[in-house]
Amino acid sequence: MTDPDARPAPAGLKPGPEADAWRGAADTGTARRAVAPKLPSWSPASATISNELIAQIVESARHGFPNEACGLLAADRIAEDGGMPSRFLPMRNAAASPYRYEIDSQELLAAILEIDDRDQVVWGIVHSHVASKPEPSATDVGLAAYRDALYLICSLATDPPVVRAWSIVDGHVSEVVLNPT
């Protein structure tokens, strides 16, 4: 059983003996040797997003229920370069499923062209999980194709909903801490 007072493992470290070794024993002073996780080449510790955009993501997820909701976040530059999203573009889930999402291809094309016309970039790809944690599923990881974008997941499994962000590059997943402003 994991010590609830132990420090969390670093982003990208999968559960198991290495994560347990990293956490150590917080109160006993018997911290174990840390094992460095294998991280993707880009693994920022945090990214900034407005409370207003977080609220829009949550509202979109609630509106899409019982199916997963999806959308895009646009910014002047990617998170790796310090970009902060300025707009959330909710999109239609063409899969109309509570288990997966597929951004409607016509809406996606129109949004990408409009983002490009404004000299912006896709800062994040957003979807919801209606009954599971806000962590990328194997399907989410397998379909992640935008190397520079963050993947934000809004979980409706708890009240209030929780939004977390992830960098997914070549199958490597690292959590990116969101700093709401």
Stockholm file with secondary structure:
# STOCKHOLM 1.0

chainA/1-181         MTDPDARPAPAGLKPGPEADAWRGAADTGTARRAVAPKLPSWSPASATISNELIAQIVESARHGFPNEACGLLAADRIAEDGGMPSRFLPMRNAAASPYRYEIDSQELLAAILEIDDRDQVVWGIVHSHVASKPEPSATDVGLAAYRDALYLICSLATDPPVVRAWSIVDGHVSEVVLNPT
#=GR chainA/1-181 SS CCCTTSCCCCTTCCTTHHHHHHHCCTTTTCCCCCCCCCCCSCCCSEEEECHHHHHHHHHHHHHHTTSCCEEEEEESSCGGGTCCCCEEEEECBTTCCSSCCCBCHHHHHHHHHHHHHTTCEEEEEEEEESSSCSSCCHHHHHHCCCTTSEEEEEECSSSSCEEEEEEEETTEEEEEEEEEC
#=GC SS_cons         CCCTTSCCCCTTCCTTHHHHHHHCCTTTTCCCCCCCCCCCSCCCSEEEECHHHHHHHHHHHHHHTTSCCEEEEEESSCGGGTCCCCEEEEECBTTCCSSCCCBCHHHHHHHHHHHHHTTCEEEEEEEEESSSCSSCCHHHHHHCCCTTSEEEEEECSSSSCEEEEEEEETTEEEEEEEEEC
//
